[in-house]
Every structure is written in C-alpha cells, then in structure tokens.
C-alpha cells in the first residue's frame, strides 16, 4: 500500500496516517497479519517525528485495526479463528438437524438435494438489512446496495439489531465482523462488505487542473475528512477545495463555481444531471458482486 503525506495540509500528519492505513485495512489493500512499516522507517521516509507515527499506530490499535507484537513490530490484526470456527460449526449443526428430520419423514437424500436446489433457485433474497450505527453511513450503504442490486434495502443500528426479527439478508461492513457474529440469530448469516480502496475509486479519473475549484459534499462527516485527506495528499492546493456538509442550511450555495463535485452515492441524488459530479462508492466491487450473486 502506498502512503502519501502532505506536511502543508490542514489535516495533521497523524490524521493522514490513520485515515490512509484505516482505509487500506478495511479495503484489504493491507491484509490481516501483514507487518506495517516500523515507526522509525516511516519517520525516516517522510522526515517526520517518530512520536507522530507512534501516536497514529496507537490510535489504530485502540480501534482494533492493528496490534503490537513485542520485539516484532506492528501488524494488521488477524480475524479471530474461534469466531469463524464457531460459526461454521453452528451452520453444520443446523444442516445436520434438517437432514436428519427430513430423512426421518421418509425423504431420500436425492429428494432433499433437489428440494433445496429448487428452494434456493425459486426464492431468492429480495431484501437486505444494513446493520450500521452511524446513520449517515448507513444511508450511503443502503443507497449503494439498492443501486447495485435493484432490491429493497433498509437499515438498523447495531444497538437495535438485537431487537429486530427479519427474514432479510443481513449485511454490515467488514470491520463489524466480530461484533455482529456475537449477536447473529441462530440460522442467520451476514454478508460482510469490503470498503472500496481509494486507488480503485480514482482509477481512470482525470486529474483536476491547478485552476479547478473542487467541491466535496456529503452528509457523512468522515467522508469529508477522508476525501480532503487524499486530495491534499495528492497535492491539490487547499485553496482549491470547498468542503460542504450537506446537512447544513444553504450547503449548495456557491457550488456553481466548482469544476468538480466529489460526493457519496446518497448525496449525489441531490444533483440532477450535473456532469461535474463524481461519485466515490464506499463498497468495493467484489462485495457488490457478492450481493448480486446472493439474489440469483
């Protein structure tokens, strides 16, 4: 994973490091178990103080994205094997009980296989339930899933999920895996979504010229922070950026002067046939493909 840092940015170097490494992990540009550059290495490479790198790594560790291994370094946190094995064992048990009951009622193995095949083919899932506590992020995920699959999608907070009974296919961002697995109802599965990498999202997009005024608009505050971090790291001048919180009054005022408007999928609906709009999707293509496959 490449890291870009701008020392002249309004965003601190520590925040730039945290944002870029976080996105690298959730988009799997950085794999579980991968060793990150040492604090001294990053400090020397970018000519910054080692304490800055140390602070960024501590913040990532507090978010359970990385872990410190004494005498070895800093690594992307591995998924908990026990949780995966427990989930697989539970599913095996459910399947075994179903087959035993069906056999006990006189159905042959071939009949059970044929019945399951027909059921899966004729009754595709047509509703997704997004579990996400951040309401603005949840709205964006629902919009992207609806656009990609053509299916109905709704959302619920992590806190309210335990009180919700649903036949919908549950989905959540990959960084919520551990928490969701602990409270999944028996027999239910969750599709975990990978985040889109910044490199993929910007692939093929023309680079703005030095005279372009670039607007970034979103209801989600973290989208604004991430977008600004990467644009500044890409050496876009701070004076060329206009940041707009779409939840504020008159947030569109002055945007007519912008050459480019970068926004999320939900906020993009606020602009009708505006060729200046560039949408940064949060969900990776591979996860959207998985959602489409689940309804076939």
Buried (B, 14 or more C-beta within 10 A) or exposed (E): BEBBBBEEBEBBBBBBBBBBBBBBBBBBBBEEEBEBBBBEEBBEEBEBEBEBBBBBBBBBBEEEBBBEEEEEBBBBBEEEEEBEEEBEEEEEEEEEEEBEEBEEEEBEEEEBEEEBEEEEEEEEBEEBBBBBBBEBBBBBBBBBBBBBBEBEBBBBEBEEBEEBEBEBBBBBBBBBBEEBBEEBEEEBEBBBBBBBBBBBBBEEEEEBEEEBBBBBBBBBEEBBBBBBBBBBBEEBEEEBBBBBBBEEEEBBEEBEEBEBBBBBBBBBEBBEEEEBBBBBBBBBEEBBEBBEEBBE
